[in-house]
C-alpha cells in the first residue's frame, strides 16, 4: 500500500514530467523525451548510498547512479552503446548547501541516425 509520502512524491514527479513535456514541446522539437520509469527514492525506499534512476523511450535506455549529497557523483550507462555526447542542464537556483538540483540530461550520437534525446527533469 502506498502511503502519503510516496503518494506526494509520485504527484511531484507527475507534475515535473508534465511541465517538462510542455517545455520541450515549445523549445526543442528536434529531441525525443525519455520517461523516468524508475527512481529508487520512490520505487525502492530504504535504499541507502546510491540513488538509481532509469529513463526509457525511443529505443534508448539511460541508467543513472547518483552518489553523495553535497558533492554529487553521477554515473551514466546508455543503451544502445557507442560514442555519444552527454550534456546536463540544470536549474541555476539550485546547488551548494544540500539544495536539490533540477537536472535533465541530453544525449546525442554524432554521425548517427539516432535522434538526440533528453531526459525528463528530475530533482537530484
PADO-995673 format. One record per atom (N, C-alpha, C): atom name; x, y, z; residue in three letters; residue number from 1. Coordinates in steps of 0.2 Angstrom, whole numbers, padded with zeros to 4 digits, always signed. Layout:
BEGIN
ATOM, name, c1, c2, c3, resn, resi
ATOM, CA, X, Y, Z, Ala, NUM
...
END
This chain:
BEGIN
ATOM, name, c1, c2, c3, resn, resi
ATOM, N, +0004, -0006, +0000, Unk, 1
ATOM, CA, +0000, +0000, +0000, Unk, 1
ATOM, C, +0004, +0006, +0000, Unk, 1
ATOM, N, +0002, +0011, -0004, Unk, 2
ATOM, CA, +0006, +0017, -0005, Unk, 2
ATOM, C, +0004, +0022, +0001, Unk, 2
ATOM, N, +0009, +0025, +0005, Unk, 3
ATOM, CA, +0007, +0030, +0010, Unk, 3
ATOM, C, +0008, +0037, +0007, Unk, 3
ATOM, N, +0006, +0041, +0012, Unk, 4
ATOM, CA, +0006, +0049, +0010, Unk, 4
ATOM, C, +0012, +0051, +0007, Unk, 4
ATOM, N, +0018, +0050, +0010, Unk, 5
ATOM, CA, +0025, +0052, +0007, Unk, 5
ATOM, C, +0026, +0050, +0000, Unk, 5
ATOM, N, +0025, +0043, -0001, Unk, 6
ATOM, CA, +0026, +0040, -0008, Unk, 6
ATOM, C, +0021, +0043, -0013, Unk, 6
ATOM, N, +0014, +0044, -0011, Unk, 7
ATOM, CA, +0009, +0047, -0015, Unk, 7
ATOM, C, +0011, +0054, -0017, Unk, 7
ATOM, N, +0014, +0058, -0012, Unk, 8
ATOM, CA, +0016, +0065, -0013, Unk, 8
ATOM, C, +0022, +0065, -0018, Unk, 8
ATOM, N, +0027, +0061, -0017, Unk, 9
ATOM, CA, +0032, +0061, -0022, Unk, 9
ATOM, C, +0030, +0059, -0029, Unk, 9
ATOM, N, +0025, +0054, -0029, Unk, 10
ATOM, CA, +0023, +0052, -0036, Unk, 10
ATOM, C, +0019, +0058, -0039, Unk, 10
ATOM, N, +0015, +0062, -0035, Unk, 11
ATOM, CA, +0012, +0068, -0038, Unk, 11
ATOM, C, +0017, +0073, -0040, Unk, 11
ATOM, N, +0022, +0074, -0036, Unk, 12
ATOM, CA, +0028, +0079, -0038, Unk, 12
ATOM, C, +0031, +0077, -0045, Unk, 12
ATOM, N, +0032, +0070, -0045, Unk, 13
ATOM, CA, +0036, +0068, -0051, Unk, 13
ATOM, C, +0031, +0069, -0057, Unk, 13
ATOM, N, +0025, +0067, -0057, Unk, 14
ATOM, CA, +0020, +0068, -0062, Unk, 14
ATOM, C, +0020, +0075, -0064, Unk, 14
ATOM, N, +0019, +0080, -0059, Unk, 15
ATOM, CA, +0019, +0087, -0061, Unk, 15
ATOM, C, +0026, +0089, -0065, Unk, 15
ATOM, N, +0031, +0087, -0062, Unk, 16
ATOM, CA, +0038, +0089, -0066, Unk, 16
ATOM, C, +0038, +0086, -0073, Unk, 16
ATOM, N, +0035, +0080, -0074, Unk, 17
ATOM, CA, +0035, +0077, -0080, Unk, 17
ATOM, C, +0031, +0081, -0085, Unk, 17
ATOM, N, +0025, +0083, -0083, Unk, 18
ATOM, CA, +0020, +0087, -0087, Unk, 18
ATOM, C, +0023, +0094, -0089, Unk, 18
ATOM, N, +0027, +0097, -0084, Unk, 19
ATOM, CA, +0030, +0104, -0085, Unk, 19
ATOM, C, +0036, +0103, -0090, Unk, 19
ATOM, N, +0039, +0097, -0089, Unk, 20
ATOM, CA, +0045, +0096, -0094, Unk, 20
ATOM, C, +0043, +0095, -0101, Unk, 20
ATOM, N, +0037, +0091, -0102, Unk, 21
ATOM, CA, +0035, +0089, -0109, Unk, 21
ATOM, C, +0032, +0096, -0112, Unk, 21
ATOM, N, +0029, +0100, -0108, Unk, 22
ATOM, CA, +0027, +0107, -0111, Unk, 22
ATOM, C, +0033, +0111, -0113, Unk, 22
ATOM, N, +0038, +0111, -0109, Unk, 23
ATOM, CA, +0044, +0115, -0111, Unk, 23
ATOM, C, +0047, +0112, -0117, Unk, 23
ATOM, N, +0048, +0106, -0117, Unk, 24
ATOM, CA, +0051, +0103, -0123, Unk, 24
ATOM, C, +0047, +0104, -0129, Unk, 24
ATOM, N, +0041, +0104, -0129, Unk, 25
ATOM, CA, +0036, +0105, -0135, Unk, 25
ATOM, C, +0037, +0112, -0137, Unk, 25
ATOM, N, +0038, +0117, -0133, Unk, 26
ATOM, CA, +0039, +0124, -0135, Unk, 26
ATOM, C, +0046, +0125, -0138, Unk, 26
ATOM, N, +0051, +0122, -0135, Unk, 27
ATOM, CA, +0058, +0124, -0137, Unk, 27
ATOM, C, +0063, +0119, -0140, Unk, 27
ATOM, N, +0061, +0113, -0140, Unk, 28
ATOM, CA, +0066, +0108, -0143, Unk, 28
ATOM, C, +0062, +0102, -0147, Unk, 28
ATOM, N, +0060, +0104, -0152, Unk, 29
ATOM, CA, +0056, +0100, -0156, Unk, 29
ATOM, C, +0060, +0094, -0160, Unk, 29
ATOM, N, +0066, +0095, -0160, Unk, 30
ATOM, CA, +0071, +0090, -0163, Unk, 30
ATOM, C, +0073, +0085, -0159, Unk, 30
ATOM, N, +0071, +0085, -0153, Unk, 31
ATOM, CA, +0073, +0080, -0147, Unk, 31
ATOM, C, +0067, +0075, -0146, Unk, 31
ATOM, N, +0068, +0069, -0144, Unk, 32
ATOM, CA, +0064, +0065, -0141, Unk, 32
ATOM, C, +0065, +0065, -0133, Unk, 32
ATOM, N, +0059, +0064, -0129, Unk, 33
ATOM, CA, +0060, +0064, -0122, Unk, 33
ATOM, C, +0060, +0057, -0119, Unk, 33
ATOM, N, +0064, +0055, -0115, Unk, 34
ATOM, CA, +0064, +0049, -0111, Unk, 34
ATOM, C, +0060, +0050, -0105, Unk, 34
ATOM, N, +0056, +0045, -0103, Unk, 35
ATOM, CA, +0052, +0045, -0097, Unk, 35
ATOM, C, +0056, +0042, -0091, Unk, 35
ATOM, N, +0055, +0045, -0086, Unk, 36
ATOM, CA, +0058, +0042, -0079, Unk, 36
ATOM, C, +0053, +0036, -0078, Unk, 36
ATOM, N, +0056, +0030, -0078, Unk, 37
ATOM, CA, +0052, +0024, -0076, Unk, 37
ATOM, C, +0054, +0021, -0069, Unk, 37
ATOM, N, +0059, +0023, -0067, Unk, 38
ATOM, CA, +0061, +0020, -0060, Unk, 38
ATOM, C, +0065, +0025, -0057, Unk, 38
ATOM, N, +0064, +0026, -0050, Unk, 39
ATOM, CA, +0068, +0031, -0046, Unk, 39
ATOM, C, +0068, +0027, -0039, Unk, 39
ATOM, N, +0074, +0025, -0037, Unk, 40
ATOM, CA, +0074, +0021, -0031, Unk, 40
ATOM, C, +0071, +0025, -0025, Unk, 40
ATOM, N, +0071, +0032, -0025, Unk, 41
ATOM, CA, +0068, +0035, -0019, Unk, 41
ATOM, C, +0061, +0034, -0018, Unk, 41
ATOM, N, +0057, +0032, -0024, Unk, 42
ATOM, CA, +0050, +0031, -0024, Unk, 42
ATOM, C, +0049, +0023, -0024, Unk, 42
ATOM, N, +0053, +0020, -0029, Unk, 43
ATOM, CA, +0051, +0013, -0031, Unk, 43
ATOM, C, +0055, +0008, -0026, Unk, 43
ATOM, N, +0060, +0010, -0023, Unk, 44
ATOM, CA, +0063, +0006, -0018, Unk, 44
ATOM, C, +0066, +0009, -0012, Unk, 44
ATOM, N, +0061, +0012, -0008, Unk, 45
ATOM, CA, +0063, +0016, -0002, Unk, 45
ATOM, C, +0067, +0012, +0003, Unk, 45
ATOM, N, +0071, +0016, +0006, Unk, 46
ATOM, CA, +0076, +0012, +0011, Unk, 46
ATOM, C, +0083, +0011, +0008, Unk, 46
ATOM, N, +0083, +0012, +0001, Unk, 47
ATOM, CA, +0090, +0010, -0002, Unk, 47
ATOM, C, +0095, +0016, +0000, Unk, 47
ATOM, N, +0100, +0014, +0003, Unk, 48
ATOM, CA, +0105, +0019, +0005, Unk, 48
ATOM, C, +0111, +0020, +0001, Unk, 48
ATOM, N, +0114, +0026, +0001, Unk, 49
ATOM, CA, +0120, +0026, -0003, Unk, 49
ATOM, C, +0120, +0028, -0010, Unk, 49
ATOM, N, +0116, +0025, -0014, Unk, 50
ATOM, CA, +0116, +0026, -0021, Unk, 50
ATOM, C, +0109, +0027, -0023, Unk, 50
ATOM, N, +0107, +0032, -0026, Unk, 51
ATOM, CA, +0100, +0033, -0029, Unk, 51
ATOM, C, +0101, +0031, -0037, Unk, 51
ATOM, N, +0096, +0027, -0038, Unk, 52
ATOM, CA, +0096, +0024, -0045, Unk, 52
ATOM, C, +0090, +0027, -0049, Unk, 52
ATOM, N, +0091, +0029, -0055, Unk, 53
ATOM, CA, +0086, +0031, -0059, Unk, 53
ATOM, C, +0086, +0028, -0066, Unk, 53
ATOM, N, +0081, +0027, -0069, Unk, 54
ATOM, CA, +0080, +0024, -0076, Unk, 54
ATOM, C, +0076, +0028, -0080, Unk, 54
ATOM, N, +0078, +0030, -0086, Unk, 55
ATOM, CA, +0074, +0033, -0091, Unk, 55
ATOM, C, +0074, +0029, -0097, Unk, 55
ATOM, N, +0068, +0028, -0100, Unk, 56
ATOM, CA, +0067, +0024, -0106, Unk, 56
ATOM, C, +0063, +0028, -0111, Unk, 56
ATOM, N, +0064, +0026, -0118, Unk, 57
ATOM, CA, +0060, +0029, -0123, Unk, 57
ATOM, C, +0064, +0029, -0130, Unk, 57
ATOM, N, +0060, +0028, -0135, Unk, 58
ATOM, CA, +0063, +0029, -0142, Unk, 58
ATOM, C, +0069, +0025, -0143, Unk, 58
ATOM, N, +0069, +0019, -0141, Unk, 59
ATOM, CA, +0074, +0014, -0142, Unk, 59
ATOM, C, +0081, +0015, -0137, Unk, 59
ATOM, N, +0080, +0020, -0132, Unk, 60
ATOM, CA, +0086, +0022, -0128, Unk, 60
ATOM, C, +0084, +0020, -0121, Unk, 60
ATOM, N, +0089, +0017, -0117, Unk, 61
ATOM, CA, +0088, +0017, -0110, Unk, 61
ATOM, C, +0094, +0020, -0107, Unk, 61
ATOM, N, +0093, +0024, -0102, Unk, 62
ATOM, CA, +0098, +0028, -0098, Unk, 62
ATOM, C, +0097, +0026, -0091, Unk, 62
ATOM, N, +0102, +0023, -0088, Unk, 63
ATOM, CA, +0103, +0021, -0081, Unk, 63
ATOM, C, +0107, +0026, -0078, Unk, 63
ATOM, N, +0105, +0029, -0072, Unk, 64
ATOM, CA, +0109, +0034, -0069, Unk, 64
ATOM, C, +0110, +0032, -0061, Unk, 64
ATOM, N, +0116, +0032, -0059, Unk, 65
ATOM, CA, +0118, +0031, -0052, Unk, 65
ATOM, C, +0120, +0038, -0049, Unk, 65
ATOM, N, +0117, +0040, -0044, Unk, 66
ATOM, CA, +0119, +0046, -0040, Unk, 66
ATOM, C, +0122, +0045, -0033, Unk, 66
ATOM, N, +0128, +0047, -0032, Unk, 67
ATOM, CA, +0130, +0046, -0025, Unk, 67
ATOM, C, +0132, +0053, -0022, Unk, 67
ATOM, N, +0131, +0053, -0016, Unk, 68
ATOM, CA, +0133, +0059, -0012, Unk, 68
ATOM, C, +0127, +0064, -0011, Unk, 68
ATOM, N, +0128, +0069, -0007, Unk, 69
ATOM, CA, +0123, +0074, -0005, Unk, 69
ATOM, C, +0125, +0081, -0008, Unk, 69
ATOM, N, +0131, +0083, -0006, Unk, 70
ATOM, CA, +0134, +0089, -0007, Unk, 70
ATOM, C, +0138, +0089, -0013, Unk, 70
ATOM, N, +0143, +0084, -0014, Unk, 71
ATOM, CA, +0147, +0083, -0019, Unk, 71
ATOM, C, +0144, +0077, -0023, Unk, 71
ATOM, N, +0140, +0079, -0028, Unk, 72
ATOM, CA, +0137, +0073, -0032, Unk, 72
ATOM, C, +0142, +0070, -0036, Unk, 72
ATOM, N, +0141, +0063, -0037, Unk, 73
ATOM, CA, +0145, +0059, -0042, Unk, 73
ATOM, C, +0139, +0056, -0046, Unk, 73
ATOM, N, +0139, +0057, -0052, Unk, 74
ATOM, CA, +0134, +0054, -0057, Unk, 74
ATOM, C, +0137, +0050, -0062, Unk, 74
ATOM, N, +0135, +0043, -0062, Unk, 75
ATOM, CA, +0137, +0038, -0067, Unk, 75
ATOM, C, +0131, +0037, -0072, Unk, 75
ATOM, N, +0133, +0037, -0078, Unk, 76
ATOM, CA, +0128, +0036, -0083, Unk, 76
ATOM, C, +0129, +0029, -0087, Unk, 76
ATOM, N, +0124, +0025, -0089, Unk, 77
ATOM, CA, +0125, +0019, -0093, Unk, 77
ATOM, C, +0120, +0020, -0098, Unk, 77
ATOM, N, +0122, +0020, -0105, Unk, 78
ATOM, CA, +0117, +0021, -0110, Unk, 78
ATOM, C, +0117, +0015, -0115, Unk, 78
ATOM, N, +0111, +0013, -0117, Unk, 79
ATOM, CA, +0110, +0008, -0122, Unk, 79
ATOM, C, +0105, +0011, -0127, Unk, 79
ATOM, N, +0107, +0011, -0134, Unk, 80
ATOM, CA, +0112, +0007, -0136, Unk, 80
ATOM, C, +0119, +0011, -0135, Unk, 80
ATOM, N, +0124, +0007, -0134, Unk, 81
ATOM, CA, +0131, +0009, -0133, Unk, 81
ATOM, C, +0134, +0012, -0139, Unk, 81
ATOM, N, +0140, +0015, -0138, Unk, 82
ATOM, CA, +0143, +0018, -0144, Unk, 82
ATOM, C, +0145, +0025, -0142, Unk, 82
ATOM, N, +0149, +0028, -0147, Unk, 83
ATOM, CA, +0151, +0035, -0145, Unk, 83
ATOM, C, +0145, +0040, -0144, Unk, 83
ATOM, N, +0144, +0043, -0139, Unk, 84
ATOM, CA, +0139, +0048, -0138, Unk, 84
ATOM, C, +0141, +0054, -0134, Unk, 84
ATOM, N, +0138, +0059, -0134, Unk, 85
ATOM, CA, +0139, +0065, -0131, Unk, 85
ATOM, C, +0134, +0067, -0126, Unk, 85
ATOM, N, +0135, +0068, -0119, Unk, 86
ATOM, CA, +0131, +0070, -0114, Unk, 86
ATOM, C, +0131, +0077, -0112, Unk, 86
ATOM, N, +0126, +0080, -0111, Unk, 87
ATOM, CA, +0126, +0087, -0108, Unk, 87
ATOM, C, +0121, +0087, -0103, Unk, 87
ATOM, N, +0122, +0091, -0097, Unk, 88
ATOM, CA, +0117, +0091, -0092, Unk, 88
ATOM, C, +0115, +0098, -0092, Unk, 88
ATOM, N, +0108, +0099, -0091, Unk, 89
ATOM, CA, +0106, +0106, -0090, Unk, 89
ATOM, C, +0102, +0106, -0083, Unk, 89
ATOM, N, +0103, +0111, -0079, Unk, 90
ATOM, CA, +0100, +0112, -0073, Unk, 90
ATOM, C, +0098, +0119, -0071, Unk, 90
ATOM, N, +0094, +0119, -0065, Unk, 91
ATOM, CA, +0091, +0125, -0063, Unk, 91
ATOM, C, +0097, +0129, -0060, Unk, 91
ATOM, N, +0098, +0135, -0062, Unk, 92
ATOM, CA, +0103, +0140, -0059, Unk, 92
ATOM, C, +0102, +0141, -0052, Unk, 92
ATOM, N, +0096, +0140, -0049, Unk, 93
ATOM, CA, +0094, +0142, -0042, Unk, 93
ATOM, C, +0096, +0136, -0037, Unk, 93
ATOM, N, +0098, +0131, -0040, Unk, 94
ATOM, CA, +0100, +0125, -0035, Unk, 94
ATOM, C, +0107, +0124, -0035, Unk, 94
ATOM, N, +0109, +0120, -0030, Unk, 95
ATOM, CA, +0116, +0119, -0030, Unk, 95
ATOM, C, +0119, +0118, -0023, Unk, 95
ATOM, N, +0124, +0121, -0021, Unk, 96
ATOM, CA, +0128, +0120, -0015, Unk, 96
ATOM, C, +0123, +0121, -0009, Unk, 96
ATOM, N, +0125, +0118, -0003, Unk, 97
ATOM, CA, +0122, +0119, +0003, Unk, 97
ATOM, C, +0117, +0113, +0004, Unk, 97
ATOM, N, +0117, +0108, +0000, Unk, 98
ATOM, CA, +0112, +0102, +0001, Unk, 98
ATOM, C, +0106, +0103, -0003, Unk, 98
ATOM, N, +0105, +0109, -0007, Unk, 99
ATOM, CA, +0099, +0110, -0010, Unk, 99
ATOM, C, +0098, +0105, -0016, Unk, 99
ATOM, N, +0092, +0104, -0018, Unk, 100
ATOM, CA, +0090, +0099, -0023, Unk, 100
ATOM, C, +0092, +0103, -0030, Unk, 100
ATOM, N, +0095, +0099, -0034, Unk, 101
ATOM, CA, +0096, +0101, -0041, Unk, 101
ATOM, C, +0091, +0099, -0046, Unk, 101
ATOM, N, +0088, +0103, -0050, Unk, 102
ATOM, CA, +0084, +0101, -0055, Unk, 102
ATOM, C, +0088, +0100, -0061, Unk, 102
ATOM, N, +0088, +0094, -0064, Unk, 103
ATOM, CA, +0093, +0092, -0069, Unk, 103
ATOM, C, +0089, +0088, -0075, Unk, 103
ATOM, N, +0091, +0089, -0081, Unk, 104
ATOM, CA, +0089, +0085, -0087, Unk, 104
ATOM, C, +0096, +0083, -0091, Unk, 104
ATOM, N, +0096, +0077, -0093, Unk, 105
ATOM, CA, +0102, +0075, -0097, Unk, 105
ATOM, C, +0100, +0075, -0105, Unk, 105
ATOM, N, +0105, +0078, -0109, Unk, 106
ATOM, CA, +0104, +0077, -0116, Unk, 106
ATOM, C, +0109, +0073, -0119, Unk, 106
ATOM, N, +0107, +0068, -0123, Unk, 107
ATOM, CA, +0111, +0063, -0126, Unk, 107
ATOM, C, +0111, +0064, -0134, Unk, 107
ATOM, N, +0117, +0064, -0137, Unk, 108
ATOM, CA, +0117, +0064, -0144, Unk, 108
ATOM, C, +0123, +0059, -0147, Unk, 108
ATOM, N, +0121, +0056, -0152, Unk, 109
ATOM, CA, +0126, +0052, -0156, Unk, 109
ATOM, C, +0128, +0055, -0162, Unk, 109
ATOM, N, +0134, +0058, -0162, Unk, 110
ATOM, CA, +0137, +0061, -0168, Unk, 110
ATOM, C, +0138, +0056, -0173, Unk, 110
ATOM, N, +0136, +0059, -0179, Unk, 111
ATOM, CA, +0137, +0054, -0185, Unk, 111
ATOM, C, +0132, +0048, -0186, Unk, 111
ATOM, N, +0127, +0048, -0182, Unk, 112
ATOM, CA, +0122, +0043, -0181, Unk, 112
ATOM, C, +0116, +0045, -0184, Unk, 112
ATOM, N, +0111, +0041, -0185, Unk, 113
ATOM, CA, +0104, +0042, -0187, Unk, 113
ATOM, C, +0100, +0043, -0181, Unk, 113
ATOM, N, +0103, +0041, -0175, Unk, 114
ATOM, CA, +0099, +0041, -0169, Unk, 114
ATOM, C, +0097, +0048, -0167, Unk, 114
ATOM, N, +0091, +0050, -0166, Unk, 115
ATOM, CA, +0089, +0056, -0164, Unk, 115
ATOM, C, +0091, +0058, -0157, Unk, 115
ATOM, N, +0093, +0064, -0156, Unk, 116
ATOM, CA, +0095, +0066, -0149, Unk, 116
ATOM, C, +0089, +0065, -0144, Unk, 116
ATOM, N, +0091, +0064, -0138, Unk, 117
ATOM, CA, +0085, +0063, -0133, Unk, 117
ATOM, C, +0087, +0067, -0127, Unk, 117
ATOM, N, +0082, +0069, -0123, Unk, 118
ATOM, CA, +0083, +0072, -0117, Unk, 118
ATOM, C, +0079, +0069, -0112, Unk, 118
ATOM, N, +0081, +0068, -0106, Unk, 119
ATOM, CA, +0078, +0065, -0100, Unk, 119
ATOM, C, +0072, +0070, -0098, Unk, 119
ATOM, N, +0067, +0067, -0095, Unk, 120
ATOM, CA, +0063, +0071, -0091, Unk, 120
ATOM, C, +0067, +0074, -0085, Unk, 120
ATOM, N, +0064, +0080, -0083, Unk, 121
ATOM, CA, +0068, +0084, -0077, Unk, 121
ATOM, C, +0067, +0080, -0071, Unk, 121
ATOM, N, +0072, +0080, -0067, Unk, 122
ATOM, CA, +0072, +0076, -0061, Unk, 122
ATOM, C, +0076, +0080, -0055, Unk, 122
ATOM, N, +0074, +0080, -0049, Unk, 123
ATOM, CA, +0077, +0083, -0044, Unk, 123
ATOM, C, +0083, +0078, -0041, Unk, 123
ATOM, N, +0089, +0080, -0041, Unk, 124
ATOM, CA, +0094, +0076, -0038, Unk, 124
ATOM, C, +0096, +0079, -0031, Unk, 124
END
